[in-house]
Amino acid sequence: MDRELRRLLFIAAGIVVALFTGRAVIGALYDEVGTGRQVAALRAKLRSGGEADGRPSRPEMERMARLREALELRLESALARVAYTLPEEFSLRSGDSPDLRYIELVRREQDRLVKGAAFVGKSVPSNLGLPELNPTGREDVLRTLRSLHVVHVTVMAALAADVDAIDEIQVPVVGRRRKAESGYLRAHSVEFVVRGSSKAITTMLTDIVEGSTYLAIDDLRVETVDEDGERVICHFTVRGLSIDPEQDPSAGSS
């Protein structure tokens, strides 16, 4: 059983599922129908414990090696396009107290986004959708800072597009249950409700997904508020995806 190949298969499949509603760059992983079928067949064989009649033959091992090499190249290319990386200005610096750094960054973003929106006659929730209780500990703070960065990108895109208002922002509360479910694929999701013209909403969504940071739009729902459909309310979720290379997705599976 090739443990490394199984790991690649699980990561590739996980990325496809997690960002299915984002930009269509993941299709590069399966740009040939034949390759997709080979992957599915090989994954089923690995899960069942390998060859029924014993160890794989030499030709089979060579084919698996070639397939793993091809998957590694495609996965590397896809990850370069979709992997989310927290910018340094939102991260923890060496020697920082996570709690104090979090408070510093929240105050900075409130000045930038809330006061900045008010200056141009727009509204943004004063708490930026962050949980009432501050996160504690390095990992929880980092996870919330990733969400804060998603808020920053989305609000800046909304203001640049001249939407009417950002009515709601909901950042997930970090807790033990959420951390236990994170695994090797870590999604950083924030929910938004934004009002504005259909043109402004379209521009905002386009700017989010075409920005320098890969973010996907999910759970999109649009409601019209006038007869001609010019003014709308848009409900959507913005997701970033990062991968923990230390986690082995094949662990514990059979």
FENZI-V740355 format. One record per helix or strand of 3 or more residues. SS is the DSSP state (@ for helix, = for strand). FROM is the first residue (numbers start at 1). LEN is the number of residues. If there is no record, write none. Layout:
<<SS/FROM/LEN> <SS/FROM/LEN>>
//
This chain:
<<@/3/16> <@/24/7> <@/33/15> <@/58/25> <@/88/3> <@/98/22> <@/138/23> <=/165/7> <@/176/5> <=/185/13> <@/198/12> <=/216/9> <=/231/13>>
//
